[in-house]
Amino acid sequence: MIYRTSRTICNRTTPHFAEPTVRTIYQRVRLLKTSPNRGRPGHRSGTKELPLTPLPYVVVYSVKAEAVEILHIYHGAQDWR
């Protein structure tokens, strides 16, 4: 999921902006490993949402017994709800 999102960002923006954006997304998602409940309740049952402020992205994920499953990373301009 993160690889696909990073490719999309790189293809749609200049490398100057893409690299720090992808790095920030990756770092924030990695924090879910130690703090899986940091996101807000999601719009769908069993999900959580992690806004990546000040970036315009939201990570939708679910917390499993032994892992955090990233379901999707949405841009704020997308109609995803």
HELIX and SHEET records of a PDB file:
HELIX    1   1 ILE A    2  ARG A   12  1                                  11    
HELIX    2   2 PRO A   15  LEU A   31  1                                  17    
SHEET    1   A 4 ARG A  40  PRO A  41  0                                        
SHEET    2   A 4 LYS A  48  PRO A  51 -1                                        
SHEET    3   A 4 TYR A  57  VAL A  63 -1                                        
SHEET    4   A 4 VAL A  68  HIS A  75 -1                                        
END                                                                             
